[in-house]
Amino acid sequence: MFTSLECISDNDCNDQMQCAGGSCISPCSALAPCGDGSSCQATDHSGSCVGRKFLKRALNNALSLFA
């Protein structure tokens, strides 16, 4: 039995989706990919975390590298 694939690469999906297992899915579909206090925004076939808590945590992690 042959099943048709929705996609083969990310370019087969719209900009807010990525290709995974032959289907276009949101890169933000994982359970809480960004953690509390931030949200995931999909663009260019990938997700990025935005929000005050996420930015504060990222800045603190970066600064700890220089301590």
C-alpha positions as CSV (number, residue, x, y, z in Angstrom):
1,M,0.0,0.0,0.0
2,F,1.4,3.4,-1.0
3,T,0.9,6.4,1.2
4,S,1.4,9.9,-0.3
5,L,3.7,12.2,1.6
6,E,2.7,15.8,2.3
7,C,6.3,16.9,2.1
8,I,9.8,15.7,1.5
9,S,11.6,18.9,2.7
10,D,10.8,22.0,4.7
11,N,10.4,23.9,1.5
12,D,7.3,21.8,0.6
13,C,5.6,23.4,3.7
14,N,4.5,26.9,4.4
15,D,6.9,29.2,6.2
16,Q,5.5,28.5,9.7
17,M,5.8,24.7,9.3
18,Q,8.5,22.1,8.9
19,C,8.6,18.7,7.3
20,A,8.8,15.8,9.7
21,G,8.1,12.2,8.8
22,G,6.4,13.3,5.5
23,S,4.0,15.7,7.2
24,C,4.0,19.5,7.6
25,I,4.0,20.2,11.4
26,S,4.5,23.3,13.5
27,P,8.1,23.5,14.9
28,C,6.4,24.8,18.1
29,S,4.2,21.6,18.5
30,A,6.4,20.1,21.2
31,L,5.0,20.3,24.7
32,A,6.2,23.6,26.1
33,P,9.3,23.9,23.9
34,C,10.1,27.3,25.5
35,G,9.2,26.8,29.1
36,D,7.1,29.0,31.4
37,G,6.6,32.6,30.7
38,S,7.6,32.5,27.0
39,S,6.0,31.4,23.8
40,C,7.2,29.9,20.6
41,Q,6.9,31.7,17.3
42,A,7.4,29.8,14.0
43,T,9.1,31.4,11.1
44,D,11.4,30.2,8.3
45,H,10.5,26.6,9.1
46,S,11.8,26.8,12.7
47,G,10.6,28.0,16.1
48,S,12.1,30.6,18.3
49,C,11.2,31.4,21.9
50,V,10.0,34.9,22.9
51,G,9.0,36.4,26.1
52,R,10.4,38.3,29.1
53,K,11.2,35.2,31.2
54,F,12.9,33.5,28.3
55,L,15.1,36.5,27.5
56,K,16.0,37.1,31.1
57,R,17.0,33.4,31.5
58,A,19.1,33.5,28.2
59,L,20.9,36.7,29.3
60,N,21.7,35.2,32.8
61,N,23.0,32.0,31.1
62,A,25.2,34.1,28.7
63,L,26.5,36.3,31.6
64,S,27.4,33.2,33.7
65,L,29.9,32.2,31.0
66,F,32.0,35.2,31.8
67,A,31.8,34.9,35.6
